[in-house]
Amino acid sequence: MRRTTGILFVVAAVSFAVAASVLSATFDWPDILREPAGKVLTEYVEGGSGLTWTWFATAWTYGLLAIPILMLPQAINRPLRVATALGATSVLLSLIGFLRWVFVVPPLARAYADGDPTAAMAWTAQHQFGGALLGEHLGQLLAIAWSVLVSVAILRTRALPRWIGWMGLAASVLYFANQGDILATAFPGFPVWDAAGLLGSTAWGLWTIALGVGLYLERSLSHVE
């Protein structure tokens, strides 16, 4: 179980990183999230069906993370009930945020291209609700809460090397700093650290890989011993 869980953490994190990199290169994500509705919808239409499939891949590669999150308590033989519930819920909320680009945004983009004057307003409403609120604010906060609880459990029980616990706490702090950018969409003038999104998400992703590698190596070392 430890070995399988570790592999799944690595596969999920690496797969998402690859899909997100393609999305960033083709659609300027995540910077485009803060651009005006007209620019976003126009560029979405220009991206065609290939962009929609890229969003689909990005969504479900992130969704894979729910599997090792649910498996982790059994893998390290710790209950982690609250952490697991928070982690699984965070993936679901983020998945909703990602999949709206597949099921909600395309018809809005086509309507905007056809001259529908209400498309931009509809885009803004769904973007703030499904994106900023559910996917980014709640999804990220619950993911951070999960990583903090897991990291504390690692430090207290030594179920894994302590450096993984400390790394998780540091990554969580960095990732939390990105909330400023999200809150600024609702509270103009809210302090924003521009580098927080890239640094926080990268650090958090690397920590999930480290968590997976730690699980895998602990299992392998136990067989050697």
Backbone bond lengths (Angstrom), bond angles and torsions (degrees), N, CA, C in turn:
res aa  C-N    CA-C-N  psi(-1)  N-CA   C-N-CA  omega(-1)  CA-C   N-CA-C  phi
1 M - - - 1.464 - - 1.536 111.43 -
2 R 1.330 116.88 -43.00 1.477 119.42 179.46 1.517 110.70 -61.25
3 R 1.317 115.62 -44.43 1.458 119.48 -176.96 1.528 111.30 -65.66
4 T 1.321 116.59 -45.05 1.461 120.98 179.56 1.524 111.08 -63.30
5 T 1.324 116.84 -43.45 1.455 121.01 178.86 1.521 111.02 -62.11
6 G 1.326 116.14 -42.59 1.457 120.23 178.46 1.515 112.11 -61.15
7 I 1.322 116.48 -44.42 1.463 120.61 179.15 1.524 110.62 -61.80
8 L 1.328 116.81 -41.91 1.458 120.42 -178.39 1.532 112.08 -66.55
9 F 1.333 117.61 -36.70 1.461 119.68 175.34 1.532 110.49 -60.75
10 V 1.323 116.56 -45.16 1.463 120.67 -179.03 1.527 110.83 -66.37
11 V 1.332 116.61 -45.29 1.470 120.54 -179.44 1.527 110.84 -61.05
12 A 1.336 116.74 -45.30 1.463 120.50 -179.28 1.526 110.99 -62.95
13 A 1.335 116.75 -46.37 1.468 120.48 -177.35 1.520 111.85 -66.20
14 V 1.323 116.99 -43.98 1.464 120.52 -178.49 1.529 110.65 -69.41
15 S 1.328 117.31 -41.93 1.465 120.88 179.50 1.519 110.94 -61.17
16 F 1.335 116.26 -43.63 1.450 119.61 178.70 1.518 111.16 -65.26
17 A 1.326 117.16 -40.36 1.460 120.65 179.90 1.525 111.16 -60.91
18 V 1.329 116.44 -40.52 1.471 120.69 179.35 1.535 109.89 -65.94
19 A 1.339 116.44 -48.53 1.469 120.36 -179.25 1.528 110.93 -62.71
20 A 1.332 116.67 -42.48 1.460 120.65 -179.65 1.525 111.51 -66.25
21 S 1.322 117.07 -34.13 1.465 120.93 177.57 1.526 110.96 -65.46
22 V 1.327 115.98 -41.51 1.469 120.17 176.53 1.523 110.15 -63.25
23 L 1.329 116.25 -43.03 1.462 121.10 179.32 1.523 111.02 -62.70
24 S 1.321 116.44 -41.17 1.458 120.97 178.89 1.526 111.53 -63.88
25 A 1.331 115.82 -39.79 1.461 120.26 -178.26 1.522 112.40 -72.16
26 T 1.327 117.47 -31.28 1.463 121.00 -174.90 1.525 114.31 -98.58
27 F 1.351 116.81 -19.93 1.467 119.48 -173.45 1.527 112.35 -136.00
28 D 1.335 117.09 8.05 1.465 122.28 179.09 1.522 112.25 56.09
29 W 1.328 115.75 36.79 1.463 120.57 176.94 1.517 109.23 -82.21
30 P 1.315 122.10 139.94 1.476 127.30 7.86 1.528 114.69 -94.37
31 D 1.342 118.22 -0.31 1.463 119.51 -176.13 1.525 112.48 -58.75
32 I 1.327 116.65 -33.88 1.460 119.72 -176.83 1.531 112.81 -65.87
33 L 1.329 116.98 -17.44 1.460 120.38 179.79 1.526 112.46 -61.07
34 R 1.319 117.88 -24.63 1.459 121.47 -177.72 1.533 112.56 -102.70
35 E 1.327 116.86 9.76 1.455 120.83 178.60 1.528 110.73 -84.92
36 P 1.343 118.42 160.70 1.471 121.46 178.25 1.523 111.60 -59.96
37 A 1.329 115.23 153.54 1.462 121.18 -177.10 1.519 112.24 -55.32
38 G 1.320 117.29 -43.00 1.458 120.69 -177.58 1.515 112.85 -59.21
39 K 1.318 116.40 -42.73 1.462 120.00 -179.46 1.523 111.03 -67.99
40 V 1.324 116.57 -42.65 1.469 120.56 -179.03 1.527 110.37 -62.69
41 L 1.310 117.06 -48.94 1.459 120.84 -176.26 1.517 111.75 -67.43
42 T 1.330 116.98 -37.52 1.467 120.15 177.63 1.520 110.90 -63.89
43 E 1.322 116.96 -45.92 1.461 120.27 -179.31 1.519 111.36 -68.92
44 Y 1.342 116.94 -29.37 1.459 118.72 177.26 1.525 110.34 -66.48
45 V 1.320 116.53 -43.28 1.465 120.13 177.79 1.521 110.21 -60.88
46 E 1.325 116.88 -41.46 1.462 121.06 179.60 1.523 111.72 -64.99
47 G 1.334 116.48 -29.17 1.465 120.15 -179.84 1.519 113.44 -71.44
48 G 1.322 116.88 -23.62 1.456 121.10 176.73 1.522 113.72 66.91
49 S 1.328 115.11 -164.49 1.464 120.86 -177.19 1.525 112.16 -65.48
50 G 1.326 116.49 -26.80 1.468 119.51 178.51 1.512 111.96 -61.27
51 L 1.329 116.60 -37.55 1.467 120.65 178.67 1.522 110.56 -68.15
52 T 1.324 116.58 -39.61 1.468 119.89 178.21 1.520 110.69 -62.24
53 W 1.330 117.42 -42.24 1.467 120.62 177.86 1.526 111.57 -65.89
54 T 1.327 116.22 -34.14 1.474 119.36 177.04 1.520 110.17 -64.49
55 W 1.346 116.90 -41.87 1.459 120.03 176.06 1.524 111.40 -63.57
56 F 1.324 116.13 -38.77 1.465 120.90 178.78 1.527 110.49 -61.45
57 A 1.331 116.22 -44.97 1.471 120.81 179.02 1.520 111.08 -65.78
58 T 1.322 116.96 -41.01 1.465 120.57 179.33 1.521 110.82 -62.29
59 A 1.325 115.91 -42.52 1.466 120.48 -179.34 1.513 111.53 -61.58
60 W 1.317 117.12 -50.27 1.465 119.11 -172.42 1.524 113.56 -79.91
61 T 1.327 117.59 -23.49 1.468 117.51 172.21 1.520 109.84 -68.38
62 Y 1.355 116.74 -35.40 1.464 118.68 174.21 1.523 110.42 -69.47
63 G 1.338 116.37 -37.32 1.457 120.36 179.03 1.515 113.39 -60.12
64 L 1.346 116.66 -27.02 1.464 120.43 178.33 1.524 112.21 -58.67
65 L 1.328 116.01 -25.55 1.459 120.31 -176.91 1.521 112.27 -61.89
66 A 1.317 117.40 -24.81 1.467 120.19 -179.20 1.528 111.60 -62.55
67 I 1.324 117.46 -31.32 1.468 120.41 -176.20 1.529 111.59 -65.29
68 P 1.357 119.43 -55.41 1.470 117.59 177.89 1.518 113.76 -66.44
69 I 1.343 117.66 -27.96 1.467 119.23 176.09 1.522 109.97 -61.03
70 L 1.330 116.64 -43.42 1.467 120.63 179.39 1.529 111.88 -70.31
71 M 1.318 117.02 -28.01 1.461 121.32 -178.01 1.531 113.24 -84.24
72 L 1.338 116.69 -21.24 1.466 121.02 -172.10 1.533 114.26 -56.01
73 P 1.345 120.54 -45.12 1.475 118.65 -179.17 1.517 113.27 -55.85
74 Q 1.320 117.34 -42.43 1.455 119.84 179.10 1.519 111.22 -71.24
75 A 1.330 116.09 -33.71 1.464 120.01 -178.19 1.523 111.89 -64.37
76 I 1.349 117.28 -37.35 1.469 119.77 -179.50 1.522 111.96 -105.86
77 N 1.337 115.89 5.15 1.460 121.86 177.65 1.529 112.20 57.65
78 R 1.334 115.49 46.76 1.458 122.77 176.40 1.528 107.65 -132.79
79 P 1.330 120.05 144.48 1.467 120.96 -175.82 1.531 114.12 -63.00
80 L 1.325 118.11 -55.52 1.472 123.00 177.56 1.534 112.55 49.28
81 R 1.322 117.48 38.15 1.469 119.52 -174.64 1.529 112.24 -63.26
82 V 1.323 116.39 -48.96 1.461 119.57 -178.79 1.520 110.66 -65.03
83 A 1.329 116.43 -46.16 1.461 120.70 -179.67 1.525 111.14 -59.13
84 T 1.320 116.46 -43.81 1.462 120.23 -178.22 1.524 111.49 -65.03
85 A 1.326 116.46 -41.54 1.470 120.06 178.07 1.523 110.88 -62.54
86 L 1.324 116.53 -42.91 1.457 120.31 179.31 1.527 110.98 -65.77
87 G 1.322 116.24 -43.19 1.458 120.52 -178.64 1.524 112.25 -63.97
88 A 1.335 116.27 -45.99 1.460 119.92 -179.72 1.531 110.97 -64.93
89 T 1.322 116.77 -38.94 1.462 120.46 178.77 1.522 110.99 -66.41
90 S 1.319 116.35 -37.41 1.468 119.90 179.39 1.521 111.02 -62.64
91 V 1.333 116.61 -40.68 1.467 119.95 178.89 1.520 109.92 -64.45
92 L 1.328 117.27 -42.04 1.461 121.05 179.97 1.526 110.74 -61.27
93 L 1.326 117.63 -45.39 1.461 121.08 -179.32 1.528 110.89 -65.21
94 S 1.315 116.68 -42.02 1.464 119.87 178.23 1.516 111.03 -65.72
95 L 1.331 115.94 -36.47 1.463 120.42 178.65 1.527 110.52 -62.82
96 I 1.331 116.45 -40.24 1.464 120.45 175.82 1.530 109.77 -61.32
97 G 1.327 115.62 -43.84 1.461 119.58 179.26 1.512 112.50 -60.86
98 F 1.312 117.21 -40.92 1.464 120.86 179.74 1.526 112.05 -72.16
99 L 1.327 117.11 -44.61 1.465 120.81 -173.32 1.527 113.74 -72.12
100 R 1.326 118.10 -15.03 1.462 118.03 175.47 1.532 110.03 -64.83
101 W 1.348 116.45 -24.92 1.459 119.91 176.68 1.532 111.30 -70.58
102 V 1.311 116.43 -16.75 1.467 121.22 179.11 1.524 111.15 -94.66
103 F 1.341 117.16 -40.72 1.459 121.00 -171.56 1.533 114.88 -107.52
104 V 1.323 118.13 -20.19 1.466 121.04 -176.24 1.528 112.28 -110.15
105 V 1.315 117.27 -46.17 1.460 120.84 -173.85 1.533 114.04 -67.77
106 P 1.344 120.79 -42.00 1.470 119.52 -177.31 1.529 115.00 -53.49
107 P 1.346 119.60 -49.06 1.474 117.50 178.77 1.529 112.89 -65.15
108 L 1.338 117.45 -32.46 1.460 119.99 176.72 1.527 110.58 -66.61
109 A 1.333 115.99 -40.47 1.467 120.07 179.03 1.522 111.00 -64.34
110 R 1.327 117.06 -41.25 1.466 120.16 178.61 1.527 110.83 -66.47
111 A 1.331 116.01 -39.86 1.463 119.86 178.76 1.525 110.65 -63.83
112 Y 1.320 116.74 -40.37 1.467 120.86 178.24 1.520 110.59 -63.48
113 A 1.335 116.03 -43.30 1.466 120.37 179.25 1.528 111.54 -63.68
114 D 1.329 116.47 -29.41 1.471 121.18 179.48 1.525 112.73 -84.22
115 G 1.340 116.28 0.03 1.457 119.97 176.20 1.516 116.18 93.37
116 D 1.322 117.89 14.64 1.465 121.35 178.82 1.530 109.13 -68.96
117 P 1.328 118.74 117.29 1.474 120.83 -176.39 1.530 113.74 -70.74
118 T 1.329 117.41 -16.14 1.468 119.58 -178.32 1.532 112.78 -91.46
119 A 1.332 116.91 -9.12 1.468 120.25 -174.19 1.528 112.04 -62.74
120 A 1.328 116.98 -40.91 1.467 120.09 -178.40 1.528 111.17 -65.21
121 M 1.339 116.85 -40.49 1.462 119.98 178.56 1.528 111.09 -67.47
122 A 1.330 116.42 -40.10 1.464 120.13 177.91 1.516 110.41 -64.31
123 W 1.329 115.53 -39.12 1.468 120.06 178.01 1.532 110.65 -60.33
124 T 1.332 116.31 -47.47 1.460 120.49 -177.88 1.526 111.12 -61.27
125 A 1.324 116.92 -41.98 1.458 120.77 -178.96 1.523 111.55 -63.43
126 Q 1.333 117.10 -49.08 1.460 119.02 -178.79 1.518 111.16 -69.87
127 H 1.328 117.22 -30.86 1.462 120.87 -179.10 1.529 110.79 -67.91
128 Q 1.326 116.32 -42.06 1.458 119.45 179.35 1.528 111.57 -70.24
129 F 1.328 116.59 -37.09 1.464 119.24 -178.12 1.530 111.93 -79.17
130 G 1.321 116.79 -58.62 1.456 120.13 -176.39 1.512 113.75 -74.75
131 G 1.343 116.24 -29.75 1.454 119.88 -177.78 1.514 113.61 -93.81
132 A 1.346 115.68 -70.38 1.464 119.45 -175.00 1.532 112.89 -63.38
133 L 1.353 116.78 -43.76 1.465 119.48 -177.17 1.527 112.76 -77.39
134 L 1.341 116.59 -60.98 1.469 119.52 -174.10 1.526 112.83 -75.33
135 G 1.325 116.68 -56.89 1.461 119.65 -173.61 1.515 114.26 -70.11
136 E 1.346 115.84 -47.47 1.463 119.04 -173.55 1.522 112.97 -88.92
137 H 1.334 117.58 -55.33 1.464 118.90 -175.71 1.530 111.87 -68.06
138 L 1.327 117.01 -63.54 1.468 119.75 -177.71 1.528 112.10 -70.22
139 G 1.322 116.96 -43.74 1.465 119.54 -178.80 1.521 112.39 -59.03
140 Q 1.331 115.91 -46.30 1.457 119.28 -179.48 1.524 112.37 -70.38
141 L 1.337 116.77 -40.71 1.464 118.85 -179.76 1.526 111.49 -61.54
142 L 1.330 117.16 -42.42 1.462 119.86 179.52 1.527 111.34 -69.54
143 A 1.328 117.18 -34.79 1.467 120.00 176.00 1.523 110.40 -64.10
144 I 1.338 116.21 -40.54 1.463 120.86 177.74 1.522 110.37 -65.08
145 A 1.330 116.64 -43.15 1.466 119.94 178.55 1.520 110.65 -60.59
146 W 1.338 116.84 -41.70 1.474 120.35 177.37 1.524 110.95 -60.71
147 S 1.319 117.27 -47.52 1.469 119.84 -177.21 1.523 111.64 -66.00
148 V 1.336 116.62 -35.07 1.473 119.46 177.94 1.525 110.06 -66.23
149 L 1.324 117.84 -47.35 1.468 121.18 -179.18 1.531 111.43 -63.86
150 V 1.314 117.17 -40.57 1.470 120.14 178.23 1.524 110.06 -65.79
151 S 1.322 116.57 -42.56 1.469 120.55 -179.45 1.525 111.07 -63.80
152 V 1.320 116.80 -42.84 1.473 120.59 177.79 1.518 110.17 -62.76
153 A 1.328 117.06 -41.23 1.467 120.31 178.44 1.517 111.18 -62.24
154 I 1.328 116.52 -39.27 1.470 120.47 178.24 1.521 110.37 -64.16
155 L 1.325 116.88 -43.61 1.458 120.68 -179.03 1.532 111.93 -67.10
156 R 1.317 117.22 -35.63 1.468 120.95 -177.53 1.528 112.25 -79.23
157 T 1.324 117.41 -36.44 1.468 120.22 -173.25 1.521 113.51 -103.51
158 R 1.351 115.91 -15.62 1.477 120.72 -175.87 1.521 111.37 57.61
159 A 1.317 116.14 34.55 1.461 120.29 175.78 1.520 110.85 -65.33
160 L 1.341 115.78 -24.43 1.457 123.36 175.96 1.527 107.35 -139.07
161 P 1.320 118.86 167.40 1.467 120.53 177.81 1.523 111.92 -53.40
162 R 1.322 115.85 139.70 1.459 121.03 -173.85 1.531 112.73 -62.10
163 W 1.324 117.70 -29.19 1.460 119.34 -178.59 1.530 111.30 -61.99
164 I 1.327 116.95 -28.09 1.464 119.99 177.55 1.532 109.85 -67.71
165 G 1.333 116.07 -37.69 1.455 120.23 176.44 1.518 112.14 -64.96
166 W 1.331 116.91 -46.12 1.462 120.19 179.50 1.523 111.06 -65.50
167 M 1.313 116.77 -38.45 1.464 120.45 177.84 1.524 110.99 -62.75
168 G 1.328 115.64 -40.28 1.461 120.05 178.90 1.519 112.44 -62.98
169 L 1.340 117.01 -41.18 1.458 120.48 178.54 1.529 111.17 -65.62
170 A 1.329 116.63 -42.98 1.466 120.23 179.49 1.527 110.93 -63.85
171 A 1.332 116.86 -43.79 1.460 120.60 179.04 1.527 111.07 -63.69
172 S 1.316 116.52 -36.61 1.466 120.82 179.85 1.519 111.40 -64.81
173 V 1.327 116.95 -40.82 1.467 121.04 178.55 1.525 110.46 -62.94
174 L 1.327 116.51 -44.83 1.463 120.80 178.84 1.524 111.02 -62.41
175 Y 1.322 115.61 -44.41 1.459 120.68 -178.57 1.530 110.86 -64.84
176 F 1.320 116.54 -37.48 1.464 121.10 179.36 1.526 111.15 -62.21
177 A 1.337 116.81 -32.57 1.462 120.54 -179.29 1.522 111.87 -61.79
178 N 1.330 117.48 -21.47 1.465 120.57 178.92 1.524 112.59 -70.14
179 Q 1.328 117.64 -14.41 1.456 120.09 178.97 1.534 112.29 -61.68
180 G 1.316 116.78 -23.92 1.457 119.79 177.69 1.522 111.58 -60.36
181 D 1.322 116.85 -42.85 1.463 121.59 179.52 1.522 111.30 -64.14
182 I 1.324 116.55 -36.79 1.469 121.18 -179.91 1.521 110.50 -72.51
183 L 1.328 117.06 -45.17 1.464 120.72 -179.18 1.529 111.84 -65.21
184 A 1.329 116.29 -26.88 1.463 119.85 179.71 1.524 112.03 -65.88
185 T 1.341 117.20 -20.40 1.464 119.52 177.16 1.526 111.06 -72.03
186 A 1.318 117.04 -21.01 1.467 121.77 178.78 1.519 112.08 -106.53
187 F 1.337 116.22 -29.31 1.468 121.47 -179.13 1.529 108.63 -122.68
188 P 1.312 117.82 87.88 1.471 120.54 -179.83 1.524 111.44 -52.94
189 G 1.320 115.79 134.77 1.448 120.39 -179.21 1.515 113.90 92.47
190 F 1.343 117.24 -4.68 1.466 119.66 178.35 1.533 108.72 -62.44
191 P 1.344 117.94 136.83 1.468 120.65 -177.28 1.541 112.48 -56.80
192 V 1.317 115.68 132.31 1.459 121.58 -178.53 1.518 110.01 -127.49
193 W 1.330 115.97 130.61 1.461 121.41 171.97 1.530 106.20 -101.80
194 D 1.320 116.71 105.74 1.456 121.11 -171.85 1.528 113.69 -58.04
195 A 1.324 117.20 -33.33 1.463 120.21 -176.25 1.527 113.02 -81.62
196 A 1.330 117.20 -8.66 1.469 120.20 -173.78 1.519 112.65 -62.36
197 G 1.328 117.12 -39.45 1.459 119.85 -178.04 1.513 112.03 -61.22
198 L 1.327 116.51 -50.72 1.467 120.76 -178.62 1.521 111.18 -67.70
199 L 1.338 116.79 -48.22 1.464 119.94 -178.20 1.528 111.31 -65.75
200 G 1.327 116.54 -44.04 1.461 120.21 -177.10 1.511 112.97 -66.57
201 S 1.331 117.25 -48.71 1.466 119.82 -178.90 1.517 111.46 -66.89
202 T 1.351 117.24 -36.64 1.468 120.39 178.31 1.519 110.62 -66.27
203 A 1.338 116.46 -46.15 1.466 120.36 179.88 1.524 110.56 -62.46
204 W 1.327 116.84 -41.64 1.465 120.71 -179.45 1.524 110.41 -66.33
205 G 1.320 116.96 -40.35 1.458 120.48 177.44 1.525 112.01 -64.34
206 L 1.330 115.99 -42.72 1.474 119.93 178.13 1.526 110.81 -64.26
207 W 1.339 116.31 -34.97 1.463 118.79 178.08 1.524 111.21 -65.86
208 T 1.336 117.91 -40.53 1.462 119.21 178.29 1.530 110.76 -63.11
209 I 1.340 116.22 -35.20 1.463 119.31 175.61 1.524 109.98 -66.45
210 A 1.340 116.24 -44.08 1.469 120.29 178.75 1.523 110.57 -61.54
211 L 1.327 116.43 -39.63 1.463 120.57 177.26 1.525 110.39 -60.77
212 G 1.332 116.08 -44.46 1.461 119.87 178.55 1.514 112.54 -64.10
213 V 1.328 116.57 -44.52 1.462 120.47 179.32 1.522 110.32 -63.76
214 G 1.338 116.34 -40.62 1.457 119.87 178.43 1.516 112.06 -61.02
215 L 1.325 116.38 -42.81 1.468 120.24 177.49 1.524 110.97 -62.53
216 Y 1.308 116.76 -43.97 1.459 121.10 -178.22 1.529 110.86 -64.91
217 L 1.331 117.04 -46.69 1.451 119.87 -177.56 1.514 112.82 -69.77
218 E 1.320 117.70 -35.31 1.458 119.80 176.12 1.508 111.25 -60.68
219 R 1.326 115.50 -40.29 1.472 119.69 177.76 1.519 110.71 -65.95
220 S 1.332 115.81 -43.78 1.461 119.25 -179.28 1.514 111.86 -64.92
221 L 1.347 116.64 -41.82 1.460 120.38 -179.31 1.526 111.28 -65.90
222 S 1.346 116.47 -34.12 1.461 119.17 -179.87 1.529 110.03 -65.83
223 H 1.346 117.17 -34.07 1.451 119.66 177.06 1.528 111.25 -68.07
224 V 1.367 115.54 -38.49 1.468 119.56 179.62 1.521 110.15 -64.74
225 E 1.342 115.34 -42.95 1.473 119.19 -178.94 1.529 111.11 -66.93
